[in-house]
Amino acid sequence: MTQQTRQAVDHYIEAAGKKPGEFLFIGRSDHNRSMTTPAICSSRLELVATTGLDRHFGTHSLRRTKATLIYRQHGNLRAAQLLLGHTKIENIVRYHGIDVDDAPVIAEQVDV
């Protein structure tokens, strides 16, 4: 989690008056349960609509957007790998269409 994300979550926890052990995002009808998958999808659709993004953006594509942008702008495969939490370089190459044989060479050329 980036420092900016951590600060945003901390701010949300404080503003919402969350206590340790409580769900970060609660269900709409039952406040003792976490959000359901349909509720998450609905929230995603609202987010996509308000930001003007293509409606086909899913939670997975939104999760990897920053890592993808870093890779495209800087060619920093290792940074993208760390942001996505992948332990093996082979896992990140699938996202970016890099030849598996080239990935270790590229990763060794970039210091993070």
PETAHU-V718310 format. One record per helix or strand of 3 or more residues. SS is the DSSP state (H for helix, E for strand). FROM is the first residue (numbers start at 1). LEN is the number of residues. If there is no record, write none. Layout:
BEGIN
SS,FROM,LEN
SS,FROM,LEN
END
This chain:
BEGIN
H,3,14
H,37,15
H,59,16
H,77,8
H,89,8
H,100,10
END
